[in-house]
Amino acid sequence: MDARVASARQKIEIYRAGAGDGGLVDCPIRAVVQKVFDKWSSLLLMALAEQPYRFGQLRRLVPDISQRMLTQTLRDLQRDGYVNREVFPTQPPSVEYSLTEMGHQMYDSLQHVLNWAENNHGRVRAARARFDAAAG
């Protein structure tokens, strides 16, 4: 058996055993990674890795995200410790978002996956088209 497969099986068994009744629902890898790989988080992390942004600037950078979803995603990233929210005492108050140290560390790892996705997007689309044609 391939060493990587054995290692993955061992990790899954360890997480399953330690998770109690929750099974893989309580898997520490899934608990950390699922928010980072949702529809909007990776885009916001990518933007904030460049520089801090205010809410309106982020909204313009990602125009197809709703205000509600942008607010919720930023809150989730802040809750997980990746994003810092700083309120400035202006009239009206302004808010700036930036990556925390942990957010920068996450992005350093995440950017390899994002680069891979960008470089392989055409291949993935072609594979999907072949699959859909064969299944259809």
Secondary structure, DSSP 8 states (H G I E B T S, - for coil): --HHHHHHHHHHHHHHHHTGGGGGGG-HHHHHHHHHTSTTHHHHHHHHHH--EEHHHHHHHSTTS-HHHHHHHHHHHHHTTSEEEEEE--SS-EEEEEE-HHHHHHHHHHHHHHHHHHHHHHHHHHHHHHHHHHH-
